[in-house]
Amino acid sequence: MYEKTYNSPFLVHDDGTNSPLDHQRVISKLTVGLGVLFYRENSITLEPLPETPLGEGPGHQVPDVLLFDNAAQLTRIIIEVA
């Protein structure tokens, strides 16, 4: 397993390969929580979409979660988990 060989000067930082499960767990919780608000309760108008490319084809950025406005066909909010 990869061992971190440095002491980060930052209080909050992404552990990269040390935290893929925690990272994906947060994305999952955000998607489910926001999904309930959008699909079941209809209390938000933006659809939560996990790991969705910002454009079509290769080479486009893929945010952790985005909130999509289906009426305007636009990404309104981008969420990156760190």
Order of alpha helices (4+ residues) and beta strands (2+ residues): alpha-beta-beta-beta
